[in-house]
Amino acid sequence: MSAQKRRAAVLGSPIAHSLSPVLHSAAYEELGLGDWTYDRFEIDEAALPDFVEKLGPEWAGLSLTMPLKRAIMPLLDEISETAASVEAVNTVVFGADGRRTGDNTDIPGMVAALHEHGIEQVESAAILGAGATASSALAALARICTGEVVVYVRSDTRAAEMRQWGERLDVEVRTEAWEDAREALTAPLVIATTPAGTTDPLAGLVPERPATLFDVLYYPWPTDLAARWSAYGGAVVSGLDLLVHQAVLQVEQMTGRAPAPLAAMRKAGERALAAR
């Protein structure tokens, strides 16, 4: 048992769907941190500065989801290289002196989820979509992809943004129109970063021997694309895999205890999703 009550929470809008409280609470229980609590707060960009300023010394850390990953950055004392590389913070840790340090556990979380499924390195990859998650995917691929990454996008603006991210992250990026997304499905690794339902039309186009699909969604699960991919014998990494691995890193940073209990956290997440 730790000596004093400690608090952490996830902030965002909307936030009611977040599995973070389930995952972090399961970790605290497994680690014997009975006096730690993890909550969720519906906070938008306008309310964020006031919320952060009012936090007391009992606070150990925060998880940030949309739309706060960039909005939190001006409120921090220090930002990790990983978070700075994609201009997005999903983790804040409070030091004993109140110092606020921001990090991004989505990127190493993606890499860890792929490693768990035996994906250590790929020669090329494809990304479906070009939003905030796509830039994190690109940063993850910077660590494991030795060749070209093809990004399938709906607009010229997003295409230009992804090419800029590629230059910044030192990844060879080629952009193609979303209408040609079926070509992505033959890549050694496909990362789907789009909202629910977007990739459904691609499900009927999955090749007979697909390689690996990383679909960042976790509810509803499986997506049509993931279900067809699995049916054809392809490897599938899910959004829950990502969520658990990035949460493991958050727990370790906030509590100072490692390793965080991955299996217990995943089991708690699976139970919560099954109950929805």
C-alpha positions in Angstrom: 0.0 0.0 0.0 1.3 3.4 -0.8 1.5 6.0 2.0 -1.0 8.6 0.7 -4.1 8.7 -1.5 -3.2 9.4 -5.1 -5.4 10.4 -8.0 -5.3 10.1 -11.8 -7.9 10.6 -14.5 -8.6 10.7 -18.2 -9.9 13.9 -19.7 -11.6 14.5 -23.0 -14.9 15.2 -24.8 -16.7 13.0 -25.3 -15.4 10.8 -22.5 -18.2 8.5 -21.3 -17.0 5.7 -23.6 -13.4 5.6 -22.3 -12.1 2.3 -21.1 -9.1 4.0 -19.4 -10.7 3.9 -15.9 -11.3 0.2 -16.2 -7.7 -0.5 -17.3 -6.0 1.7 -14.8 -8.2 0.6 -11.9 -7.4 -3.0 -12.7 -3.7 -2.2 -12.6 -4.0 -0.5 -9.2 -5.8 -3.5 -7.8 -3.2 -5.9 -9.2 -0.3 -3.8 -7.9 -1.8 -3.4 -4.4 -2.4 0.3 -4.8 -5.7 0.3 -2.9 -5.5 4.0 -2.1 -5.1 5.1 -5.8 -8.2 6.2 -7.8 -8.6 6.8 -11.5 -11.6 8.8 -12.8 -12.9 10.3 -16.0 -13.8 14.0 -16.6 -15.7 15.5 -19.5 -13.4 18.4 -20.3 -13.1 20.5 -23.5 -10.3 22.7 -24.7 -11.8 25.8 -23.0 -12.2 24.2 -19.6 -8.7 22.5 -19.6 -6.5 25.3 -18.2 -8.7 26.0 -15.2 -9.0 22.2 -14.5 -5.3 21.7 -14.5 -4.5 24.7 -12.4 -6.8 23.5 -9.6 -5.2 20.1 -9.3 -3.8 19.4 -5.8 -0.6 17.6 -4.7 -2.5 14.2 -4.5 -2.6 14.1 -8.3 -0.1 11.7 -10.0 -1.1 12.0 -13.6 -3.6 12.6 -16.4 -4.5 10.7 -19.6 -5.6 13.0 -22.4 -7.9 12.0 -25.3 -9.5 14.0 -28.1 -9.6 17.0 -28.3 -7.0 17.7 -25.7 -3.8 16.1 -26.9 -2.5 19.3 -28.4 -4.3 21.8 -26.1 -2.5 20.4 -23.1 1.0 21.2 -24.5 1.2 25.0 -23.5 0.3 24.0 -19.9 3.3 21.7 -19.4 6.8 22.3 -18.1 8.4 19.6 -20.2 7.5 17.5 -23.2 9.2 14.3 -24.3 10.8 13.9 -27.7 8.2 11.3 -28.6 5.3 13.7 -27.9 7.0 16.6 -29.6 7.6 14.5 -32.7 3.8 14.4 -33.4 2.8 17.5 -31.4 0.4 15.3 -29.3 0.5 14.5 -25.6 -1.7 11.8 -24.2 0.1 11.4 -20.8 0.9 14.0 -18.1 2.9 13.0 -15.0 3.2 15.3 -12.0 6.5 15.4 -10.2 6.8 15.7 -6.4 7.6 19.4 -7.0 4.4 19.9 -9.1 6.3 19.8 -12.4 4.2 18.7 -15.3 5.8 16.4 -17.9 4.0 15.4 -21.1 4.6 12.2 -23.1 2.9 10.2 -25.8 2.4 6.5 -25.0 0.4 5.9 -28.2 3.5 5.6 -30.3 5.5 3.1 -28.2 2.1 1.4 -27.4 1.6 0.7 -31.1 5.1 -0.7 -31.5 4.6 -2.9 -28.4 1.2 -4.2 -29.7 2.9 -5.1 -33.0 5.8 -6.7 -31.3 3.4 -8.8 -29.2 2.0 -10.1 -32.5 5.5 -11.0 -33.8 5.8 -7.9 -36.0 9.4 -6.6 -35.3 10.1 -5.1 -38.7 8.4 -4.6 -42.1 9.7 -3.6 -45.5 6.7 -1.4 -46.3 3.3 -0.5 -44.9 0.0 1.2 -45.7 -2.0 3.6 -43.6 -5.8 4.1 -44.1 -6.7 7.6 -43.1 -4.8 10.8 -42.3 -6.1 12.1 -38.9 -4.3 12.5 -35.6 -4.0 8.7 -35.1 -2.4 8.4 -38.6 0.5 10.7 -37.6 1.1 8.5 -34.5 1.0 5.4 -36.7 3.6 7.1 -38.9 5.8 7.8 -35.9 5.5 4.1 -34.9 6.4 3.0 -38.4 9.5 5.2 -38.2 10.7 2.6 -35.7 9.9 -0.6 -37.5 9.4 0.1 -41.3 12.5 0.1 -43.5 10.8 1.3 -46.7 7.9 3.2 -48.1 4.7 4.0 -46.3 1.7 4.6 -48.5 -1.1 6.7 -47.0 -4.6 6.6 -48.4 -6.5 9.9 -47.9 -9.6 11.7 -49.0 -8.3 15.2 -49.5 -5.2 17.0 -51.0 -4.8 18.9 -47.8 -4.5 15.8 -45.7 -2.2 14.3 -48.3 0.1 17.3 -48.0 0.0 17.1 -44.1 1.0 13.4 -44.2 3.9 14.0 -46.5 5.0 16.8 -44.1 4.8 14.4 -41.2 6.8 11.9 -43.2 9.6 14.4 -43.7 9.6 15.4 -40.1 9.7 11.8 -38.9 12.1 10.7 -41.6 9.7 8.2 -43.1 9.4 7.8 -46.9 5.7 8.6 -47.5 3.6 8.3 -50.7 0.0 9.5 -50.7 -2.8 8.0 -52.8 -6.5 8.7 -53.2 -9.0 6.9 -50.9 -10.7 5.5 -54.0 -7.6 3.3 -54.5 -7.5 2.0 -50.9 -8.1 -1.6 -52.0 -4.4 -1.5 -53.1 -3.4 -1.0 -49.4 -4.7 -4.5 -48.6 -1.7 -6.3 -50.1 0.8 -4.4 -47.9 2.9 -6.4 -45.4 1.2 -4.2 -42.7 -2.0 -2.2 -43.0 -2.9 0.3 -40.2 -6.5 1.4 -40.3 -6.9 4.7 -38.4 -10.4 5.7 -39.7 -13.7 6.1 -37.7 -16.1 3.2 -37.3 -17.7 2.1 -40.6 -15.2 3.8 -42.9 -13.4 0.7 -43.9 -16.5 -1.6 -44.2 -16.6 -1.4 -48.0 -13.0 -2.7 -48.1 -14.0 -6.0 -46.3 -15.1 -7.7 -49.5 -11.8 -6.8 -51.2 -9.4 -8.5 -48.8 -6.9 -10.7 -50.7 -6.8 -14.5 -50.1 -3.6 -14.4 -48.1 -3.5 -11.1 -46.2 -0.5 -10.3 -44.0 -1.1 -8.1 -40.9 -3.9 -5.6 -40.2 -3.7 -3.2 -37.2 -7.2 -1.7 -36.8 -7.1 1.0 -34.1 -10.8 0.6 -33.3 -11.9 -1.5 -30.4 -15.7 -1.0 -30.3 -17.7 -2.2 -32.0 -15.4 -5.2 -32.6 -14.5 -6.9 -34.8 -14.9 -4.4 -37.7 -16.1 -5.9 -41.0 -12.5 -5.5 -42.3 -10.9 -7.2 -39.3 -13.5 -10.1 -39.4 -12.8 -10.8 -43.0 -9.1 -10.4 -42.5 -9.2 -13.0 -39.7 -11.4 -15.3 -41.8 -8.7 -15.4 -44.5 -6.0 -16.3 -42.0 -4.4 -12.8 -41.7 -3.0 -11.6 -38.4 -5.1 -8.9 -36.7 -3.9 -6.4 -34.0 -6.9 -4.6 -32.4 -7.5 -1.2 -30.9 -7.8 -2.9 -27.5 -4.2 -4.2 -28.0 -3.1 -0.6 -28.5 -5.2 0.8 -25.7 -3.8 -1.7 -23.2 -0.2 -1.3 -24.2 -0.3 2.5 -24.1 -2.1 2.3 -20.7 0.6 0.0 -19.4 3.1 2.7 -20.1 1.0 5.3 -18.5 0.5 3.2 -15.3 4.3 2.7 -15.1 5.0 6.4 -15.5 2.3 7.6 -13.1 2.9 5.0 -10.3 6.6 4.4 -10.7 5.9 0.7 -10.6 7.0 -1.6 -13.4 6.1 -3.8 -15.1 2.4 -2.9 -15.1 0.1 -6.0 -15.1 -0.7 -6.3 -18.9 -2.7 -9.5 -18.7 -5.0 -8.2 -15.9 -5.6 -4.9 -17.7 -6.4 -6.7 -20.9 -8.8 -9.0 -19.2 -10.6 -6.1 -17.5 -10.9 -4.3 -20.8 -12.3 -7.4 -22.5 -14.9 -7.9 -19.7 -16.0 -4.2 -20.0 -16.4 -4.4 -23.7 -18.3 -7.7 -23.5 -20.8 -6.0 -21.2 -21.5 -3.1 -23.6 
